[in-house]
Amino acid sequence: MKNKNPLYVVKDAGGIVEEASSAFDFLVKKFHLEPLVELIKSLIEMILEQVNSYQGIIIAREFIEKILGKLELFKKFGIA
């Protein structure tokens, strides 16, 4: 289903326009945070690959919850 009121991001002075799927996606594209998002995803994947015990699951879950808690600030202020 096509979004009736999409967000658009103008990147760089070249006038490149991209559609954003959400307010969070808009901010990521607007401020060129794609590499940071990829780094966080890679870090979480690396941590989850190392989990081999129940204690590891608990530690990994706590770490991921802390990261996601920081992202909740976006929702708290109505950004995402």
DRENMIVEX-344791 format. One record per atom (N, C-alpha, C): residue number from 1; residue in three letters; chain; atom name; x, y, z. Coordinates in pm, 1 decimal, decimal comma, padded with zeros to 6 digits. Layout:
    k    r  c   a         x         y         z
  NUM  ALA  A  CA         X         Y         Z
...
% end
This chain:
    k    r  c   a         x         y         z
    1  MET  A   N   00084,4  -00118,8   00000,0
    1  MET  A  CA   00000,0   00000,0   00000,0
    1  MET  A   C   00087,8   00123,7   00000,0
    2  LYS  A   N   00058,4   00213,8  -00087,8
    2  LYS  A  CA   00136,4   00336,2  -00100,5
    2  LYS  A   C   00095,7   00435,1   00008,2
    3  ASN  A   N   00194,9   00499,5   00068,1
    3  ASN  A  CA   00172,1   00598,5   00172,0
    3  ASN  A   C   00105,3   00721,4   00110,1
    4  LYS  A   N  -00004,1   00768,3   00170,3
    4  LYS  A  CA  -00076,6   00883,9   00116,7
    4  LYS  A   C  -00001,5   01014,2   00139,5
    5  ASN  A   N   00078,9   01018,6   00246,5
    5  ASN  A  CA   00151,6   01141,2   00278,3
    5  ASN  A   C   00296,8   01104,5   00312,5
    6  PRO  A   N   00376,9   01068,3   00212,1
    6  PRO  A  CA   00513,2   01023,9   00240,5
    6  PRO  A   C   00604,9   01139,2   00280,3
    7  LEU  A   N   00708,6   01102,8   00353,6
    7  LEU  A  CA   00812,8   01198,4   00387,8
    7  LEU  A   C   00921,4   01189,5   00282,0
    8  TYR  A   N   00980,1   01301,3   00248,1
    8  TYR  A  CA   01088,4   01302,4   00151,2
    8  TYR  A   C   01209,3   01369,4   00211,8
    9  VAL  A   N   01325,7   01317,5   00179,2
    9  VAL  A  CA   01452,1   01371,7   00227,4
    9  VAL  A   C   01531,4   01419,4   00107,8
   10  VAL  A   N   01575,4   01544,5   00112,4
   10  VAL  A  CA   01664,2   01596,6   00008,8
   10  VAL  A   C   01805,3   01582,6   00062,2
   11  LYS  A   N   01884,1   01499,5  -00006,1
   11  LYS  A  CA   02020,1   01472,5   00039,4
   11  LYS  A   C   02119,0   01551,3  -00045,2
   12  ASP  A   N   02209,8   01615,1   00022,2
   12  ASP  A  CA   02318,8   01689,2  -00041,1
   12  ASP  A   C   02267,0   01805,3  -00125,3
   13  ALA  A   N   02359,6   01882,4  -00175,3
   13  ALA  A  CA   02325,3   01997,7  -00257,8
   13  ALA  A   C   02286,9   01955,0  -00399,0
   14  GLY  A   N   02312,9   01827,9  -00433,2
   14  GLY  A  CA   02282,0   01778,1  -00566,3
   14  GLY  A   C   02133,5   01760,6  -00589,9
   15  GLY  A   N   02053,9   01769,7  -00486,1
   15  GLY  A  CA   01909,7   01759,5  -00501,1
   15  GLY  A   C   01858,3   01617,1  -00509,0
   16  ILE  A   N   01933,5   01521,3  -00456,7
   16  ILE  A  CA   01888,1   01382,9  -00456,0
   16  ILE  A   C   01775,4   01369,7  -00355,1
   17  VAL  A   N   01661,0   01318,6  -00399,1
   17  VAL  A  CA   01543,3   01307,0  -00314,3
   17  VAL  A   C   01514,6   01158,9  -00289,3
   18  GLU  A   N   01496,2   01124,1  -00161,1
   18  GLU  A  CA   01462,7   00987,8  -00123,4
   18  GLU  A   C   01336,4   00990,2  -00038,8
   19  GLU  A   N   01254,9   00886,8  -00051,2
   19  GLU  A  CA   01135,7   00874,3   00031,7
   19  GLU  A   C   01172,9   00805,8   00161,6
   20  ALA  A   N   01119,2   00854,8   00272,6
   20  ALA  A  CA   01143,2   00795,0   00404,0
   20  ALA  A   C   01016,1   00725,0   00449,0
   21  SER  A   N   01032,0   00606,7   00508,5
   21  SER  A  CA   00916,0   00528,1   00548,2
   21  SER  A   C   00858,5   00569,7   00682,9
   22  SER  A   N   00937,8   00638,7   00765,4
   22  SER  A  CA   00891,4   00684,5   00896,8
   22  SER  A   C   00972,2   00806,9   00937,6
   23  ALA  A   N   00934,3   00865,0   01050,7
   23  ALA  A  CA   01007,4   00981,4   01099,3
   23  ALA  A   C   01149,6   00941,6   01139,3
   24  PHE  A   N   01165,3   00822,7   01196,8
   24  PHE  A  CA   01298,6   00774,8   01233,4
   24  PHE  A   C   01383,7   00754,9   01108,3
   25  ASP  A   N   01325,8   00693,4   01006,3
   25  ASP  A  CA   01395,4   00673,2   00879,3
   25  ASP  A   C   01432,4   00808,7   00817,9
   26  PHE  A   N   01344,2   00905,7   00830,7
   26  PHE  A  CA   01370,5   01041,3   00781,6
   26  PHE  A   C   01494,7   01099,2   00848,9
   27  LEU  A   N   01502,8   01087,6   00983,0
   27  LEU  A  CA   01616,9   01142,2   01055,9
   27  LEU  A   C   01746,5   01070,0   01020,2
   28  VAL  A   N   01738,8   00937,7   01006,5
   28  VAL  A  CA   01857,2   00860,9   00969,7
   28  VAL  A   C   01909,4   00905,5   00834,2
   29  LYS  A   N   01819,3   00922,0   00737,6
   29  LYS  A  CA   01862,1   00962,9   00603,3
   29  LYS  A   C   01904,9   01109,5   00599,7
   30  LYS  A   N   01833,8   01194,8   00670,2
   30  LYS  A  CA   01863,0   01338,1   00668,5
   30  LYS  A   C   02001,5   01368,4   00725,1
   31  PHE  A   N   02036,0   01301,1   00834,2
   31  PHE  A  CA   02163,3   01327,2   00900,1
   31  PHE  A   C   02271,0   01224,8   00864,4
   32  HIS  A   N   02246,0   01146,4   00759,3
   32  HIS  A  CA   02343,2   01049,2   00706,7
   32  HIS  A   C   02391,5   00952,6   00815,4
   33  LEU  A   N   02296,8   00894,7   00888,2
   33  LEU  A  CA   02328,9   00803,4   00996,9
   33  LEU  A   C   02323,2   00656,5   00955,9
   34  GLU  A   N   02310,8   00629,5   00827,4
   34  GLU  A  CA   02303,1   00491,0   00781,1
   34  GLU  A   C   02422,4   00408,1   00827,6
   35  PRO  A   N   02546,4   00461,2   00819,5
   35  PRO  A  CA   02660,5   00381,8   00867,2
   35  PRO  A   C   02651,4   00348,6   01016,9
   36  LEU  A   N   02600,6   00441,4   01096,2
   36  LEU  A  CA   02586,1   00417,1   01239,6
   36  LEU  A   C   02482,8   00308,2   01266,0
   37  VAL  A   N   02371,9   00312,3   01195,4
   37  VAL  A  CA   02268,5   00210,9   01211,2
   37  VAL  A   C   02322,1   00074,2   01172,0
   38  GLU  A   N   02397,6   00067,7   01064,2
   38  GLU  A  CA   02457,7  -00058,7   01020,9
   38  GLU  A   C   02558,6  -00109,0   01123,1
   39  LEU  A   N   02634,5  -00017,7   01183,6
   39  LEU  A  CA   02730,8  -00056,4   01285,8
   39  LEU  A   C   02660,2  -00116,9   01407,0
   40  ILE  A   N   02553,4  -00054,9   01451,6
   40  ILE  A  CA   02477,0  -00106,4   01565,5
   40  ILE  A   C   02418,7  -00243,8   01532,9
   41  LYS  A   N   02363,1  -00258,5   01411,9
   41  LYS  A  CA   02309,0  -00388,6   01371,6
   41  LYS  A   C   02417,7  -00494,8   01369,4
   42  SER  A   N   02533,3  -00461,9   01316,7
   42  SER  A  CA   02644,7  -00557,2   01311,3
   42  SER  A   C   02691,7  -00594,3   01451,4
   43  LEU  A   N   02697,0  -00496,1   01540,5
   43  LEU  A  CA   02738,9  -00520,5   01678,1
   43  LEU  A   C   02642,8  -00616,5   01747,8
   44  ILE  A   N   02514,1  -00593,6   01731,2
   44  ILE  A  CA   02414,2  -00681,5   01792,8
   44  ILE  A   C   02423,7  -00822,1   01734,8
   45  GLU  A   N   02440,0  -00833,4   01604,0
   45  GLU  A  CA   02454,3  -00965,2   01541,7
   45  GLU  A   C   02578,4  -01037,1   01593,8
   46  MET  A   N   02689,7  -00964,8   01609,1
   46  MET  A  CA   02812,4  -01025,1   01658,4
   46  MET  A   C   02794,4  -01075,0   01801,4
   47  ILE  A   N   02728,4  -00996,7   01883,9
   47  ILE  A  CA   02704,4  -01037,0   02022,6
   47  ILE  A   C   02616,5  -01161,7   02027,1
   48  LEU  A   N   02510,8  -01164,1   01946,9
   48  LEU  A  CA   02420,5  -01278,5   01949,1
   48  LEU  A   C   02487,6  -01405,5   01897,1
   49  GLU  A   N   02583,5  -01393,5   01806,4
   49  GLU  A  CA   02657,5  -01510,4   01758,3
   49  GLU  A   C   02744,1  -01571,4   01867,4
   50  GLN  A   N   02786,4  -01491,2   01964,2
   50  GLN  A  CA   02874,1  -01538,2   02071,2
   50  GLN  A   C   02799,2  -01602,0   02187,4
   51  VAL  A   N   02667,7  -01588,8   02189,7
   51  VAL  A  CA   02588,3  -01641,8   02300,5
   51  VAL  A   C   02583,2  -01793,9   02290,8
   52  ASN  A   N   02624,2  -01859,5   02400,5
   52  ASN  A  CA   02618,8  -02004,9   02403,1
   52  ASN  A   C   02572,5  -02059,3   02537,6
   53  SER  A   N   02517,2  -01972,9   02621,5
   53  SER  A  CA   02464,8  -02017,8   02750,1
   53  SER  A   C   02348,2  -01928,4   02791,5
   54  TYR  A   N   02277,7  -01975,2   02893,1
   54  TYR  A  CA   02163,9  -01897,9   02942,6
   54  TYR  A   C   02210,9  -01763,7   02998,9
   55  GLN  A   N   02322,7  -01764,5   03072,8
   55  GLN  A  CA   02376,8  -01639,9   03126,9
   55  GLN  A   C   02413,4  -01543,8   03014,7
   56  GLY  A   N   02466,7  -01596,3   02904,9
   56  GLY  A  CA   02498,4  -01513,1   02789,2
   56  GLY  A   C   02375,1  -01449,8   02728,6
   57  ILE  A   N   02265,9  -01526,8   02725,8
   57  ILE  A  CA   02138,9  -01473,1   02674,0
   57  ILE  A   C   02092,6  -01356,2   02759,7
   58  ILE  A   N   02102,2  -01371,3   02891,0
   58  ILE  A  CA   02058,2  -01264,6   02981,8
   58  ILE  A   C   02142,6  -01138,7   02962,1
   59  ILE  A   N   02273,9  -01155,2   02954,1
   59  ILE  A  CA   02362,8  -01039,5   02936,1
   59  ILE  A   C   02336,9  -00972,4   02801,8
   60  ALA  A   N   02322,7  -01051,8   02696,0
   60  ALA  A  CA   02296,6  -00995,8   02562,6
   60  ALA  A   C   02163,0  -00922,7   02561,0
   61  ARG  A   N   02061,7  -00981,5   02624,7
   61  ARG  A  CA   01930,0  -00916,9   02628,8
   61  ARG  A   C   01936,6  -00782,7   02701,3
   62  GLU  A   N   02007,9  -00778,2   02814,3
   62  GLU  A  CA   02020,8  -00652,6   02889,3
   62  GLU  A   C   02090,9  -00545,2   02805,7
   63  PHE  A   N   02195,2  -00584,7   02734,2
   63  PHE  A  CA   02268,2  -00489,5   02650,1
   63  PHE  A   C   02180,0  -00436,3   02537,4
   64  ILE  A   N   02109,7  -00526,2   02471,4
   64  ILE  A  CA   02021,1  -00485,4   02361,2
   64  ILE  A   C   01909,0  -00396,5   02412,7
   65  GLU  A   N   01854,9  -00428,2   02530,8
   65  GLU  A  CA   01749,9  -00344,4   02588,9
   65  GLU  A   C   01801,1  -00204,4   02621,0
   66  LYS  A   N   01926,4  -00193,5   02662,6
   66  LYS  A  CA   01984,6  -00060,7   02688,6
   66  LYS  A   C   01994,6   00019,8   02559,2
   67  ILE  A   N   02038,9  -00046,0   02453,0
   67  ILE  A  CA   02048,9   00023,1   02323,8
   67  ILE  A   C   01910,6   00066,9   02276,9
   68  LEU  A   N   01813,9  -00024,1   02284,8
   68  LEU  A  CA   01678,7   00009,8   02241,0
   68  LEU  A   C   01615,2   00114,6   02331,4
   69  GLY  A   N   01653,1   00115,7   02458,2
   69  GLY  A  CA   01604,0   00218,6   02550,4
   69  GLY  A   C   01648,7   00357,0   02508,1
   70  LYS  A   N   01770,9   00365,7   02457,5
   70  LYS  A  CA   01819,7   00495,0   02407,2
   70  LYS  A   C   01738,8   00538,7   02285,4
   71  LEU  A   N   01701,7   00443,0   02202,2
   71  LEU  A  CA   01622,1   00475,8   02084,1
   71  LEU  A   C   01479,8   00514,2   02120,9
   72  GLU  A   N   01433,0   00469,8   02237,9
   72  GLU  A  CA   01298,7   00505,6   02283,3
   72  GLU  A   C   01286,0   00655,8   02306,4
   73  LEU  A   N   01397,6   00722,9   02326,9
   73  LEU  A  CA   01392,6   00868,9   02345,0
   73  LEU  A   C   01331,7   00935,8   02222,5
   74  PHE  A   N   01357,2   00878,5   02103,4
   74  PHE  A  CA   01298,0   00933,0   01981,3
   74  PHE  A   C   01145,5   00927,7   01990,1
   75  LYS  A   N   01093,7   00814,5   02037,4
   75  LYS  A  CA   00948,7   00799,2   02046,1
   75  LYS  A   C   00891,3   00889,6   02156,4
   76  LYS  A   N   00966,3   00903,7   02266,4
   76  LYS  A  CA   00919,2   00985,5   02377,0
   76  LYS  A   C   00897,1   01129,9   02333,0
   77  PHE  A   N   00982,0   01179,3   02247,0
   77  PHE  A  CA   00970,7   01317,1   02201,9
   77  PHE  A   C   00895,6   01328,8   02070,2
   78  GLY  A   N   00830,6   01219,5   02028,6
   78  GLY  A  CA   00745,4   01223,2   01910,4
   78  GLY  A   C   00820,4   01229,8   01778,7
   79  ILE  A   N   00946,4   01187,2   01778,5
   79  ILE  A  CA   01025,1   01193,4   01655,7
   79  ILE  A   C   00996,8   01073,3   01568,2
   80  ALA  A   N   00974,2   00957,5   01630,3
   80  ALA  A  CA   00950,7   00835,4   01551,6
   80  ALA  A   C   00815,0   00777,2   01584,4
% end
